[in-house]
Amino acid sequence: MKKLLLTVFLLNPIFILYSEAEQPSFTYMEGGYSGLDRTGLEPGHGFILRGSYELSSYLYIDAHYEKIYDPFQLNGSTTNFDLTQEERSFGLGVKFPIGENTVFYLETDYEHYRDVFYISSNIASRLNISEGERSYDERGLSATAGIRTMLTDNTEFYTSYSFNDLGIDRGISSNFDEITFGGRYYLTDTIGVFTEYEYIKPKYNGLGIDNYKLGVSFRF
């Protein structure tokens, strides 16, 4: 939570740059680095690709793919337990202008999480299980509410809250919340960079997860 508050503090000065600007574009593509920081585990590193496309003045579709390699140690052992996490989502959103340069939006997505991990012979012998690759899938839905605002013609700030309900296809609920803060700075009318902080709070154990993103954005 301290990192979340620090992010808000660091992003706050950009509001000083506020001036009249167009509304944020919901037709864009972006990609870049994505990193996870979880309590008691090694940091995870990977990439993200995402985008959306405006169907009308109020409707848009979105899609998202993220892959992170997340090695961690078992009970303080020097033996790594290798985990690859993949997240896929696509959905539909509706947006409502609430100012000349600010948009409030609601979004619902179908989510598919897939964990692929490899159990080495060392770990398998300690846990009395067979070695090899295993995979675990969770599917469900998410609901998001957020705000995007253009502070200047080339500077955007956004924030959102998401509720995720996974495992519904197996009759098991795996819920978590996501709070996001981010910004985009456009170097030209089309090309820009983005940075983002996301705080993930699973319901089952209460341990927070920090997710950092940095990449390139293209708006159309």
C-alpha positions in Angstrom: 0.0 0.0 0.0 3.0 2.3 0.6 4.0 1.9 -3.0 0.5 2.7 -4.1 0.5 6.0 -2.1 3.9 6.8 -3.5 2.7 6.4 -7.0 -0.2 8.7 -6.4 2.2 11.3 -5.0 4.5 11.0 -8.0 1.7 11.3 -10.5 0.0 14.3 -8.7 2.3 17.0 -10.1 1.2 16.4 -13.7 -2.2 17.9 -12.8 -0.4 21.2 -12.7 0.0 21.0 -16.5 -3.8 20.9 -17.0 -5.1 22.7 -20.0 -7.9 22.3 -22.5 -7.4 19.1 -24.6 -9.3 16.5 -26.6 -10.9 13.5 -25.0 -8.7 10.3 -24.7 -8.7 8.0 -27.7 -10.2 4.5 -27.2 -8.7 3.3 -30.5 -5.2 2.4 -29.5 -2.5 -0.3 -29.2 0.3 -0.6 -26.8 2.9 -3.0 -25.5 5.9 -3.2 -23.2 7.4 -4.5 -20.0 5.3 -6.0 -17.2 6.8 -6.9 -13.8 5.3 -8.5 -10.7 6.4 -8.1 -7.1 4.9 -10.5 -4.6 5.5 -10.8 -0.9 8.0 -13.6 -0.1 8.6 -14.5 -3.8 11.2 -13.6 -6.4 10.1 -10.7 -8.8 8.4 -11.8 -12.1 9.3 -10.3 -15.5 7.4 -10.4 -18.8 5.5 -8.4 -21.3 2.1 -7.0 -22.1 0.1 -6.3 -25.3 -3.3 -4.7 -25.3 -5.6 -2.4 -27.2 -9.1 -1.2 -27.8 -11.2 -0.1 -30.8 -14.1 2.4 -30.8 -17.3 1.0 -32.3 -19.2 4.2 -31.8 -19.2 7.4 -29.7 -20.1 5.4 -26.7 -19.1 1.7 -27.3 -15.7 0.0 -27.7 -14.1 -3.4 -27.6 -10.8 -4.3 -25.9 -8.3 -7.1 -25.8 -5.3 -7.9 -23.5 -2.5 -10.4 -23.4 0.2 -10.6 -20.7 2.9 -13.2 -20.0 5.2 -13.2 -17.0 8.0 -15.6 -16.0 7.9 -15.9 -12.2 10.6 -18.1 -10.6 10.5 -18.5 -6.8 12.2 -20.4 -4.1 10.6 -23.3 -2.1 10.8 -22.7 1.6 14.0 -20.7 1.3 15.6 -23.4 -0.8 18.1 -22.4 -3.5 16.1 -24.6 -5.9 13.8 -22.5 -8.2 10.2 -23.5 -8.9 9.7 -22.1 -12.3 6.2 -20.6 -13.2 5.0 -19.0 -16.3 1.8 -17.0 -16.1 -0.4 -16.0 -19.0 -3.5 -13.8 -19.0 -5.9 -13.3 -21.9 -9.0 -11.1 -21.9 -11.4 -9.5 -24.3 -14.6 -7.6 -23.7 -16.9 -4.7 -24.3 -16.9 -1.2 -22.8 -19.1 1.8 -22.7 -17.8 5.4 -22.1 -19.5 8.6 -21.0 -17.9 12.0 -21.4 -17.9 13.9 -18.1 -16.0 17.0 -19.3 -14.4 18.4 -22.4 -11.3 16.2 -21.9 -12.4 13.5 -19.4 -14.2 10.2 -19.9 -15.8 7.8 -17.4 -16.0 4.2 -18.6 -17.4 0.8 -17.6 -16.0 -2.4 -19.0 -16.7 -6.1 -18.7 -14.3 -8.8 -19.9 -13.9 -12.5 -20.2 -10.7 -13.5 -18.5 -8.5 -16.6 -19.0 -5.6 -17.2 -16.7 -3.1 -20.0 -17.3 -0.3 -21.0 -15.0 2.4 -23.4 -16.4 5.0 -24.6 -14.0 7.8 -27.1 -14.1 8.6 -29.4 -11.2 12.2 -30.4 -11.1 13.4 -33.8 -9.9 14.8 -32.1 -6.7 11.5 -30.5 -5.8 9.5 -33.6 -6.8 11.4 -35.8 -4.5 10.9 -33.4 -1.6 7.2 -33.1 -2.2 6.8 -36.8 -3.1 5.2 -36.0 -6.5 6.2 -36.7 -10.1 8.5 -34.3 -11.9 7.5 -32.5 -15.1 5.3 -29.7 -16.5 1.9 -28.9 -15.1 -0.7 -26.4 -16.1 -3.6 -24.8 -14.3 -6.4 -22.8 -15.9 -8.9 -20.3 -14.4 -11.6 -18.6 -16.4 -14.1 -16.0 -15.4 -15.3 -12.4 -15.7 -14.1 -9.0 -14.7 -15.9 -5.7 -14.2 -14.0 -2.4 -14.4 -14.9 1.3 -13.7 -12.4 4.0 -14.6 -11.6 7.5 -15.6 -9.3 8.8 -18.3 -8.5 12.4 -18.8 -6.2 14.4 -21.1 -4.3 17.0 -19.0 -2.8 18.5 -22.1 -2.8 17.6 -25.8 -0.1 15.0 -25.2 -0.4 14.1 -21.5 -3.0 11.6 -20.2 -3.8 10.4 -16.7 -6.0 7.3 -16.0 -7.2 5.3 -13.0 -9.5 2.4 -12.6 -10.9 -0.2 -10.2 -11.6 -3.8 -11.3 -13.3 -6.8 -9.6 -12.3 -10.2 -11.0 -14.2 -13.5 -10.4 -12.3 -16.5 -11.7 -12.8 -20.2 -11.5 -16.5 -20.0 -12.2 -16.3 -22.7 -14.8 -15.1 -25.1 -12.1 -17.6 -24.0 -9.5 -14.8 -22.4 -7.4 -14.6 -18.7 -6.9 -11.2 -17.0 -6.9 -11.8 -13.3 -6.5 -9.4 -10.4 -6.4 -9.5 -6.6 -6.8 -7.2 -4.4 -8.9 -6.5 -0.7 -8.5 -4.6 1.0 -11.3 -2.9 4.4 -11.8 -1.1 5.3 -15.0 -0.1 7.9 -17.5 0.6 8.3 -21.2 2.8 11.0 -22.8 2.6 11.3 -26.6 5.7 12.3 -28.4 3.7 12.8 -31.6 0.0 12.8 -32.5 0.3 9.0 -32.8 3.2 7.6 -30.8 3.8 7.8 -27.1 5.0 6.1 -23.9 3.1 4.9 -20.9 3.8 3.9 -17.3 1.4 2.1 -15.0 1.2 0.8 -11.4 -1.4 -1.8 -10.4 -2.1 -3.0 -7.0 -3.7 -6.5 -6.9 -5.4 -7.8 -3.8 -6.5 -11.5 -3.8 -9.5 -12.3 -1.5 -8.2 -15.7 -0.5 -5.0 -14.7 1.3 -5.0 -10.9 1.6 -1.4 -10.5 0.4 -1.0 -7.7 -2.1 0.8 -7.9 -5.4 2.5 -5.0 -7.1 2.4 -4.9 -10.9 4.5 -2.3 -12.9 4.3 -1.6 -16.6 6.3 0.5 -19.0 6.0 0.6 -22.8 5.1 2.3 -26.1 1.6 3.4 -27.1 0.0 4.1 -30.5 -3.3 6.0 -30.8 -5.4 6.3 -33.9 
